[in-house]
Amino acid sequence: MLAMGFIVSPPGDKTNRWIYPPAPDRLARMAHVLAAIPDLFFRSRVLETAKQLSVTVEIARDADEVLQKVRAEKPRLVLMDLMAAALHPLETIPTLQGIPVIGFLAHEQVDLREKALAAGCAEVLTKGQFSASLPAILQRCL
């Protein structure tokens, strides 16, 4: 639960301010993203960026967990590592109807890129592009 805090203004400014947590209706509307990313490096990068942007991110490590969390929480976006065998991305993506999926892969996997787009992936980026545009991707969910 978010707590209320007090901010002390700089010297000379006599207006101290209270910071209030978001209203419950605002919390309910906060962006919710599912990150289907087994790789610890990319997972930690997504979590840190999401924290800075106040985006709620859930992690899924395999295909069953992805489907379970999608049914339970209906995220606004799914980020998926298309190279993760445990996710079975080409079989999992078509089952996520109505939820945009942004996948990432190594730049030399042109074949997998085409198959992911055909399976229903909204966008496919290389790992470098994904890392560079992650803040913008998460901000689109807000």
C-alpha positions as CSV (number, residue, x, y, z in Angstrom):
1,M,0.0,0.0,0.0
2,L,1.3,3.4,-0.8
3,A,1.8,5.7,2.2
4,M,1.4,9.4,2.6
5,G,4.6,11.4,2.8
6,F,5.8,14.9,3.6
7,I,8.1,17.0,1.4
8,V,10.1,19.8,3.0
9,S,10.5,22.7,0.6
10,P,13.9,24.3,-0.1
11,P,15.2,27.0,2.3
12,G,13.3,30.3,1.7
13,D,10.2,28.5,0.5
14,K,7.7,28.3,3.3
15,T,5.3,26.0,1.6
16,N,5.9,22.4,2.7
17,R,3.7,20.0,0.8
18,W,2.0,16.7,1.5
19,I,2.2,13.9,-1.1
20,Y,-0.9,11.7,-1.3
21,P,-1.0,8.2,-2.8
22,P,-3.0,7.8,-6.0
23,A,-6.8,7.5,-5.4
24,P,-8.1,3.9,-5.6
25,D,-9.7,4.5,-9.0
26,R,-6.3,5.7,-10.3
27,L,-4.6,2.6,-8.9
28,A,-7.1,0.5,-10.7
29,R,-6.3,2.3,-14.0
30,M,-2.5,2.0,-13.7
31,A,-0.9,0.3,-16.6
32,H,-0.5,-3.5,-16.1
33,V,2.1,-5.3,-18.3
34,L,2.9,-9.0,-18.4
35,A,6.6,-9.7,-19.1
36,A,7.1,-13.2,-20.4
37,I,10.9,-13.0,-20.1
38,P,12.8,-15.9,-18.5
39,D,16.2,-14.2,-19.0
40,L,17.2,-12.5,-15.7
41,F,19.1,-9.7,-17.4
42,F,16.2,-8.5,-19.5
43,R,13.7,-9.2,-16.8
44,S,15.5,-7.0,-14.3
45,R,15.8,-4.2,-17.0
46,V,12.1,-4.3,-17.6
47,L,11.3,-4.3,-13.9
48,E,13.6,-1.3,-13.2
49,T,12.2,0.7,-16.1
50,A,8.6,-0.1,-15.1
51,K,9.3,1.0,-11.5
52,Q,10.6,4.4,-12.7
53,L,7.5,4.9,-14.8
54,S,5.0,3.5,-12.2
55,V,3.9,0.7,-14.4
56,T,2.9,-2.6,-12.8
57,V,4.7,-5.5,-14.3
58,E,4.0,-9.2,-13.7
59,I,6.6,-11.8,-14.7
60,A,5.8,-15.1,-16.4
61,R,8.6,-17.7,-16.9
62,D,6.8,-20.3,-19.1
63,A,3.8,-20.6,-21.4
64,D,1.4,-22.0,-18.7
65,E,2.2,-19.1,-16.4
66,V,1.6,-16.6,-19.3
67,L,-1.8,-18.1,-20.0
68,Q,-2.8,-18.3,-16.3
69,K,-1.8,-14.6,-15.7
70,V,-3.5,-13.4,-18.9
71,R,-6.8,-15.1,-17.8
72,A,-6.6,-13.7,-14.3
73,E,-5.3,-10.2,-14.8
74,K,-6.0,-9.2,-18.4
75,P,-2.8,-7.1,-19.0
76,R,-2.7,-4.1,-21.4
77,L,0.4,-5.4,-23.0
78,V,2.6,-8.6,-23.1
79,L,6.3,-8.3,-23.6
80,M,7.7,-11.7,-24.8
81,D,11.2,-13.1,-25.4
82,L,10.6,-14.9,-28.7
83,M,13.7,-17.0,-28.3
84,A,12.6,-18.6,-25.0
85,A,11.7,-22.2,-25.6
86,A,9.8,-22.5,-22.3
87,L,7.3,-19.8,-23.6
88,H,6.5,-21.7,-26.8
89,P,5.9,-18.2,-28.4
90,L,4.5,-19.2,-31.7
91,E,1.8,-21.3,-30.0
92,T,1.2,-18.9,-27.1
93,I,0.8,-15.6,-29.1
94,P,-2.3,-16.7,-31.0
95,T,-4.1,-17.5,-27.7
96,L,-3.6,-13.9,-26.4
97,Q,-6.3,-12.5,-28.6
98,G,-7.1,-8.8,-28.0
99,I,-3.9,-8.2,-26.0
100,P,-1.0,-6.6,-28.0
101,V,2.3,-8.6,-27.8
102,I,5.7,-7.0,-28.4
103,G,8.4,-9.6,-28.9
104,F,12.1,-9.4,-29.1
105,L,14.8,-11.6,-30.5
106,A,18.4,-11.6,-31.9
107,H,18.8,-9.6,-35.0
108,E,19.8,-12.6,-37.2
109,Q,16.6,-14.5,-36.6
110,V,14.6,-13.1,-39.5
111,D,12.7,-16.4,-39.9
112,L,11.4,-16.3,-36.3
113,R,10.5,-12.6,-36.8
114,E,8.2,-13.4,-39.7
115,K,6.6,-16.4,-37.9
116,A,5.9,-14.2,-34.8
117,L,4.3,-11.5,-36.9
118,A,2.2,-14.1,-38.7
119,A,1.2,-15.6,-35.3
120,G,-0.2,-12.2,-34.2
121,C,2.7,-10.4,-32.6
122,A,2.0,-6.7,-32.9
123,E,5.6,-5.7,-33.0
124,V,8.9,-7.6,-33.2
125,L,12.2,-5.9,-32.2
126,T,15.8,-6.9,-31.9
127,K,17.2,-7.1,-28.3
128,G,19.0,-3.8,-28.9
129,Q,15.9,-2.0,-30.2
130,F,13.8,-3.4,-27.3
131,S,16.3,-2.2,-24.7
132,A,16.5,1.3,-26.3
133,S,12.7,1.7,-26.7
134,L,11.6,0.1,-23.5
135,P,10.7,3.3,-21.7
136,A,8.6,4.5,-24.7
137,I,6.9,1.1,-25.0
138,L,5.9,1.2,-21.3
139,Q,4.8,4.8,-21.6
140,R,2.3,3.9,-24.3
141,C,0.5,1.8,-21.7
142,L,-0.2,4.7,-19.4
